[in-house]
Amino acid sequence: MPSPLHFILVGGASFDVKARAHAPPIRHTSNPGETHVTFGGVARNIAENLARLGQRVSLISALGRDPQGDAILAHAQELGIDCSQMLHSDQPTASYTAVLAPDGELDIAVSSFDILQALTPDEAEARARALPRADWIVADTNLAPLTLVALARLAQEQGARFALDPVSVAKAPRALAVLDARLPIALLTPNLQELAELGGTIMDRDSDFEAAKNRLHARGVTHLIMGAGHSGVFISEYAGDARRRHVPSLAVRALDVTGAGDAAFAGALYALAQGADLERAAKLGQAAAALTVMSRTSVSDKITPDALEDMLNRGPESP
């Protein structure tokens, strides 16, 4: 196996509460179901996946001085994640509360990440500079736009590659600050709704899709992996005609979709960092996502390089 690379992850770390209804949820009333508590947050989830894949990982986030923050920190340290530059705040630790349908699909969620406002551009950059130089700096859009710009500039200055997770439709527009600054993004992973926000189109026609992705390539994005739900992902890279290709998902019985996108991001990032081409990276990302949706936690404890290969070898058929 190639030597581990150093990834600095900057963004959300949260305490997740996930309620799965026994029947299709009915709004404005109580629904019978079951509740699970786990660790979450996009940057934290990606960091855990990469650590389980044998990489050297540093995590910069903001945690409250509360039991939830203490538990997140202890769990990350047990995984070997460097948390030496974590910011500690008197605000409550971030939380994510999700209601899932019986099939594990997300019905609605509420995220409370106000604590991350403490990671100002100066704070985030200073903490990243205090760590050994990274091969990759990875951020999520739980951070403020100017903080994302500062981290992208730092990556460019230090010769690291910069990757960005758009997180959600509501937060994806924060990535526009990096695109407007024409700073290079080695990997960007919007779903189709987020792509519409970033590409400035309503995505009614296939030509809108092409225009959106080509606009992102023209503004500095090298690799695009665009999530399409159960269909898998579309991939495109800035290389001449930026040809779009489809990589299907792996059909598995889902318990909980939370964290699947973060796992797909981490699997693809891991593969690209090891020198894989974009198609193989996307396939390993789909393998990581498949393992994750079969777990009740936001990151599967089954994630290993061998497990990703085994999942790919099973093919697209249901287990």
Secondary structure, DSSP 8 states (H G I E B T S, - for coil): -----EEEEES--EEEEEEEESSS--TTS---EEEEEEEE-HHHHHHHHHHHTT-EEEEE-EEESSHHHHHHHHHHHHTT-B-TT-EEESS--EEEEEEE-TTS-EEEEEEE-GGGGG--HHHHHHHHHTS---SEEEEETTS-HHHHHHHHHHHHHHT-EEEEE--STTTGGGGHHHHHTT--EEEE--BHHHHHHHHTS---SHHHHHHHHHHHHHTTEEEEEEE-GGG-EEEEESSTT---EEE-------S--TTHHHHHHHHHHHHHHTT--HHHHHHHHHHHHHHHHTSSSSS-TT--HHHHHHHHHT-SS--
